[in-house]
Every structure is written in C-alpha cells, then in structure tokens.
Amino acid sequence: MKRSLIQSTPVILLAALLLASAPRTSMAQAPDQAPADSTALAPMLDWPTFPDAMANAKETERIIIIDVWSETCGWCRKLQAEVYTQPDLQEFVLDNFELGRLDIDIRSDTLSYKGYTLSSQMLSSGFGATGTPTTIFLEPDGTYITRLQGFHAYDDFFDVIRFIGTESFREMSFDDFMATETR
C-alpha cells in the first residue's frame, strides 16, 4: 500500500501528457477543519518561490521540495496547518531540504526551468501535478526525483519525507526503507 505513495517516472511522464489538460477542479476538496491541538504545533513554514528554491539548492546542494498548491485548495491548507507544523517533521524538512512553491492556477507568470520558459501551471503539469496539493521532489540541480500526489496524514507523509531526505531512495525501495525504519 505504501508503494503507491511514490510514483515512478514513466508513469508520471505519461500521466502528465495525458492529463495536462484535465480540469483540476474535479480533484479539488475543501476541508476547512482546524488542527485538533494547535498549541503543540510549530509556526507555519515560509515557502520561497520556485526560482528562489532552485537558486538556494545550487548553493546548499540540498534536495528541493516543491509544494504545488492553489489558493482555493482546502487540502493544501490542511497539509500546511496539520502536517508541516509538526515540530519533528518541520525540523527534518528545514535541515534537509530547500523549499519552493508553485501555484497551479497561475498561467501568466514566466519561470525558467532546464532551458524552457513556462508558467507555474505548465511547470506544475510537467511535473505531473494534476491536482493539489502535490509535493514534488527535485535534485539540487532541478532534476526530477518523484512526486507525492494529494494530502497524506502526518505519519505517511513523514515516512516519504524521510525516505527522500535521507537519500535512501538512491539505494533501496520504499518498502525496504520502511522495513528498516524505526521511529
């Protein structure tokens, strides 16, 4: 079951091509629930722009997390408020990744990526984001690693973050990683 959290590159490219013009609103969901106990949470993360994340990663040589979101996405707000504010996850993310963000709804901006000029919407789609939230993982030079589509509860999300952030994905499958992990 956990294997489905990590998407393979050929599937992503095919899905990006087939679903690039699919309406994202069909995937939109809007939970507006507040976290159960917000007193134990860390402050919300600041998300730099995509170009800033790319520039920072060149200097730090850290893997990049790109948060693909939409202003109208309730699940995006839930991910930011309930998952990214967990102190241990947030500490791990800030210690191991560069952060960046793409708004899947913006069509009028221009971003440079690997010699192409694209809008945020086009770049999001090219990374396989067919809805929000989508978490994209890139190498420090911007090379695509994988993506995590949708909202995932803290434990599942942190498992993926640790798998990528420890660079275990280079040596083993996600299932093997989970078999060796103790938290």
C-alpha positions in Angstrom: 0.0 0.0 0.0 2.8 2.4 0.9 4.4 1.8 -2.6 1.6 3.8 -4.1 2.8 6.9 -2.4 5.9 7.1 -4.6 5.2 7.4 -8.3 7.6 6.0 -10.9 9.0 8.3 -13.6 7.5 6.6 -16.7 4.0 6.7 -15.1 4.4 10.4 -14.2 5.5 11.4 -17.7 2.6 9.5 -19.3 0.1 10.9 -16.8 1.5 14.5 -17.3 1.0 14.2 -21.0 -2.5 12.6 -20.8 -3.8 14.7 -18.0 -2.2 18.1 -18.7 -5.5 19.5 -20.0 -7.7 17.7 -17.4 -9.7 20.1 -15.2 -8.1 20.3 -11.7 -11.3 21.4 -10.1 -12.6 17.8 -10.2 -9.9 16.9 -7.7 -10.4 19.9 -5.5 -11.6 19.3 -2.0 -12.2 21.8 0.7 -11.8 20.6 4.3 -11.7 23.6 6.5 -11.0 21.8 9.7 -8.6 23.3 12.2 -6.0 21.1 13.8 -7.2 19.3 16.9 -4.4 20.7 19.2 -2.7 23.7 17.6 -0.8 24.5 20.8 1.8 21.8 20.1 2.4 22.9 16.6 5.4 24.8 15.2 4.7 28.0 13.2 3.7 27.7 9.6 6.6 27.4 7.1 7.6 30.2 4.8 7.6 28.9 1.2 10.0 30.7 -1.2 9.3 31.0 -4.9 10.3 28.2 -7.3 13.2 30.3 -8.7 14.5 31.0 -5.1 14.3 27.3 -4.2 16.4 26.5 -7.3 19.0 29.2 -6.6 19.2 28.2 -2.9 19.6 24.5 -3.8 22.6 25.3 -6.1 24.3 26.8 -3.1 23.4 24.3 -0.4 23.2 21.2 -2.7 20.1 20.1 -0.9 17.1 18.2 -2.4 14.2 20.5 -3.2 10.6 20.1 -2.1 8.2 22.0 -4.3 4.7 22.5 -2.8 2.2 22.7 -5.7 -0.8 24.4 -4.3 -3.9 26.6 -5.0 -5.3 29.4 -3.0 -8.7 27.6 -3.1 -7.4 24.2 -2.0 -8.7 23.2 1.4 -6.4 20.1 1.4 -3.4 22.4 0.8 -4.4 24.4 3.9 -4.8 21.2 5.9 -1.4 19.9 4.8 0.2 23.2 5.8 -1.6 23.5 9.1 -1.6 19.9 10.3 1.4 18.2 8.8 4.1 20.8 8.0 3.6 22.3 11.5 4.6 19.1 13.4 7.8 20.1 15.1 9.8 17.0 14.2 8.8 16.9 10.6 9.4 20.6 10.3 12.9 20.3 11.8 13.7 17.5 9.4 12.5 19.4 6.4 14.3 22.6 7.3 17.6 20.6 8.0 17.5 18.5 4.8 15.6 20.4 2.0 15.3 23.6 0.2 11.6 24.7 -0.1 9.8 26.2 -3.0 6.2 26.7 -4.2 4.2 26.7 -7.4 0.6 27.9 -7.6 -1.0 25.6 -10.1 -3.6 28.2 -11.1 -1.1 30.8 -12.3 -0.9 30.9 -16.1 0.5 34.4 -16.7 3.9 34.2 -15.0 7.2 33.1 -16.6 9.6 30.7 -15.0 12.8 29.3 -16.4 13.4 25.6 -15.9 16.0 23.5 -17.8 16.1 25.9 -20.7 12.3 26.3 -21.0 10.1 29.2 -20.2 6.9 28.1 -18.6 4.1 29.3 -16.4 3.6 27.9 -12.9 0.6 26.0 -14.2 2.6 24.5 -17.1 5.6 23.6 -14.9 3.3 22.0 -12.3 1.7 19.9 -15.0 5.0 19.0 -16.4 6.0 17.6 -13.0 2.8 15.5 -13.1 0.7 17.6 -10.7 -2.8 17.1 -11.8 -4.3 18.5 -8.6 -3.4 20.0 -5.3 -1.7 19.5 -3.1 1.2 17.8 -4.8 4.7 17.5 -3.3 7.4 17.4 -5.9 11.0 16.3 -5.1 13.9 17.6 -7.2 17.7 17.1 -7.1 19.7 20.2 -6.2 20.2 20.8 -10.0 16.5 20.6 -10.6 16.4 17.0 -12.0 13.1 15.4 -11.1 13.1 12.7 -8.4 9.4 11.9 -7.8 6.1 13.3 -6.6 3.6 12.7 -3.9 0.0 13.5 -5.0 -2.7 14.6 -2.6 -3.0 15.1 1.1 -1.4 12.4 3.3 -1.6 12.2 7.1 1.4 13.1 9.2 2.9 9.6 9.6 2.7 8.6 6.0 3.9 12.0 4.8 6.9 12.0 7.2 7.8 8.4 6.0 8.1 9.7 2.4 9.9 12.9 3.6 12.5 10.8 5.5 12.9 8.3 2.6 13.7 11.2 0.2 15.6 13.4 2.7 17.9 10.7 3.9 18.5 9.9 0.2 17.6 6.2 0.9 15.7 6.3 -2.4 19.1 6.0 -4.1 19.9 2.6 -2.5 16.6 0.9 -1.8 12.9 0.7 -2.5 10.4 2.5 -0.3 9.2 -0.9 1.1 12.8 -1.9 2.1 13.2 1.5 3.7 10.0 1.1 5.7 11.1 -2.4 6.8 14.4 -1.0 8.2 12.9 2.1 9.8 12.1 2.5 13.5 10.8 5.8 14.8 
